[in-house]
Amino acid sequence: MTREEEQSLTLLGNRGVKYPTDYDASLLETFENRHPGREYVVTFICPEFTTLCPITSQPDFGKIIIRYIPRERMVESKSLKLYLFSFRNHGDFHEDVVNVIMNDLVALMDPRYIEVQGLFMPRGGISIYPFANWGDDEHRQMAADRRLQMLSYPENI
């Protein structure tokens, strides 16, 4: 990371960060991928994700898994943590949360490929595991194959 990039990241190393009280995509920050010519996968796992049911306002708990193949820009992990924390008081259905996260990260980074999966704790005896993914022109088939894999064996992913 260059000195210029270090100075542009406002959250990393900032001990006075205020935790957000509602959804805020503006928290997300990026830095330059030092290996843009190589395809590799970056995985983030947030095992303590919380959001609110939009109908009852009761808390929903789950795990969010984000995997992506970067292009030129990468998401900075502390900004991602604060962004995911911003859903804590935000009311949305599980399926929408996963798609919102994916859409925000696509707009932020323009990755080659990205997938976001939610593994939510049971509510009323039913667990919900939404999965959303996206691939650029070169990775569109890979995205379709991955969705088919999720349809075939979601419990193994």
C-alpha positions in Angstrom: 0.0 0.0 0.0 1.4 3.3 -1.0 1.8 6.2 1.5 -0.9 8.1 -0.5 -3.3 5.2 -0.2 -2.6 4.9 3.6 -3.5 8.5 4.0 -6.8 8.0 2.0 -8.0 5.3 4.3 -9.8 7.1 7.1 -10.9 4.1 9.2 -7.9 1.8 9.3 -5.9 2.6 12.5 -8.4 5.2 13.6 -9.2 4.5 17.3 -11.9 7.1 17.5 -14.2 5.5 15.0 -17.9 5.8 15.8 -20.0 2.7 15.1 -22.9 3.4 12.8 -26.5 3.1 14.0 -28.0 2.4 10.6 -27.1 1.1 7.1 -24.4 3.2 5.6 -22.6 2.2 2.3 -20.4 5.3 2.5 -18.3 3.6 5.1 -16.8 1.3 2.5 -13.2 2.2 1.4 -10.9 0.6 -1.1 -7.2 0.3 -1.8 -5.2 -0.6 -4.9 -4.8 -4.3 -5.8 -1.1 -5.0 -6.0 -1.7 -8.0 -8.2 -4.3 -6.9 -10.8 -3.0 -9.2 -13.5 -3.5 -12.3 -11.3 -6.9 -13.9 -10.6 -7.2 -14.9 -7.0 -10.0 -15.2 -4.4 -10.4 -13.0 -1.3 -12.8 -14.3 1.3 -14.3 -12.5 4.2 -16.4 -14.2 6.9 -18.5 -12.2 9.3 -19.7 -14.8 11.9 -21.7 -12.3 14.0 -23.8 -10.5 11.5 -27.0 -8.9 12.8 -29.9 -7.1 11.2 -33.5 -6.5 12.1 -36.7 -8.2 10.8 -38.4 -5.4 8.8 -41.9 -6.5 10.1 -41.3 -7.4 13.8 -38.0 -5.4 14.4 -36.7 -8.5 16.2 -33.0 -9.2 15.7 -31.8 -11.7 13.1 -28.4 -13.3 13.5 -26.3 -15.0 10.9 -23.0 -15.4 9.2 -22.1 -13.5 6.0 -19.6 -14.9 3.6 -18.1 -12.7 0.9 -15.8 -14.1 -1.8 -14.5 -12.1 -4.7 -11.9 -12.0 -7.5 -10.6 -8.4 -7.4 -9.7 -6.3 -10.4 -8.0 -2.9 -9.7 -9.5 -2.1 -6.3 -10.1 -4.1 -3.1 -12.3 -3.4 -0.1 -10.5 -2.4 3.1 -11.4 -4.9 5.9 -12.1 -2.4 8.7 -14.4 -0.4 6.5 -16.2 -3.6 5.6 -16.5 -4.5 9.2 -18.1 -1.2 10.0 -20.3 -1.4 7.0 -21.6 -4.8 8.0 -22.1 -3.6 11.5 -24.3 -0.8 10.1 -27.0 -3.3 9.3 -27.5 -3.9 13.0 -30.4 -1.6 13.3 -31.5 -1.8 9.7 -34.7 -3.7 8.9 -34.5 -5.9 5.7 -35.3 -9.4 4.7 -32.4 -11.8 4.6 -32.6 -12.1 0.8 -32.5 -8.4 0.3 -29.5 -7.9 2.7 -27.4 -10.3 0.7 -28.2 -8.6 -2.5 -27.7 -5.1 -1.1 -24.2 -6.1 0.2 -23.3 -7.6 -3.2 -24.6 -4.6 -5.1 -22.7 -2.1 -2.9 -19.4 -4.1 -3.3 -19.8 -4.4 -7.0 -20.4 -0.6 -7.3 -17.4 0.0 -5.0 -14.8 -2.3 -6.5 -15.9 -3.4 -9.9 -14.6 -6.9 -9.2 -14.2 -9.7 -11.8 -16.5 -11.9 -9.7 -18.3 -11.7 -6.4 -20.6 -13.8 -4.3 -22.3 -13.1 -1.0 -23.9 -15.8 1.1 -26.0 -15.4 4.3 -26.3 -18.3 6.7 -29.1 -17.1 9.1 -30.1 -18.7 12.3 -33.5 -20.3 12.4 -36.5 -18.1 12.8 -39.8 -20.0 13.4 -37.9 -23.3 12.9 -36.6 -22.4 9.4 -33.1 -21.3 8.4 -32.6 -19.1 5.4 -29.4 -19.2 3.3 -29.6 -16.6 0.6 -26.9 -16.5 -2.1 -26.2 -13.8 -4.6 -23.4 -13.6 -7.1 -22.3 -11.6 -10.1 -19.6 -12.0 -12.7 -18.3 -9.6 -15.4 -18.5 -10.7 -19.1 -15.5 -13.0 -18.6 -16.9 -14.6 -15.5 -20.6 -14.7 -16.3 -20.5 -18.5 -17.0 -18.6 -19.1 -13.8 -21.3 -17.2 -11.9 -24.0 -19.3 -13.5 -22.2 -22.5 -12.7 -21.8 -21.4 -9.1 -25.5 -20.7 -8.8 -26.2 -24.1 -10.2 -23.9 -25.6 -7.7 -25.7 -23.8 -4.9 -29.0 -25.1 -6.1 -27.7 -28.7 -6.2 -25.9 -28.8 -2.9 -26.4 -25.7 -0.8 -25.7 -27.5 2.5 -22.1 -28.3 1.2 -21.1 -24.8 0.3 
